[in-house]
């Protein structure tokens, strides 16, 4: 948006840079880079304070959503639910697998890793 050009090219270039950085840069350095680059998000706050926006429609749109059943609206709604629910499902599945492993160890303690006194006898 600042320099013009094709947004698809910028998206691909920055995506490739991100993947290369995530794989080649040590984690501590990469985490520091991401932490400081996250400060850019405060630009949204500064923009909201600088640009004069009618407050009533913004607050109403924030707290009272308007529903439309167009293709683009339903696509965005699906994307929001997908990005919200997917990580939860990963953690849920992982916790269920841990519970199953604990239950299996309780049923058969000889496979639990630590040997009981019975094995020594």
Secondary structure, DSSP 8 states (H G I E B T S, - for coil): --S-S-HHHHHHHHHHHHHHHHHHS-HHHHHHHHHHHGGGGHHHHHHHHHS---HHHHHHHHHS------HHHHHHHHHHHHHHHHHHHHHHHHHHHHHHHHHHHHH-GGGSSS--HHHH-
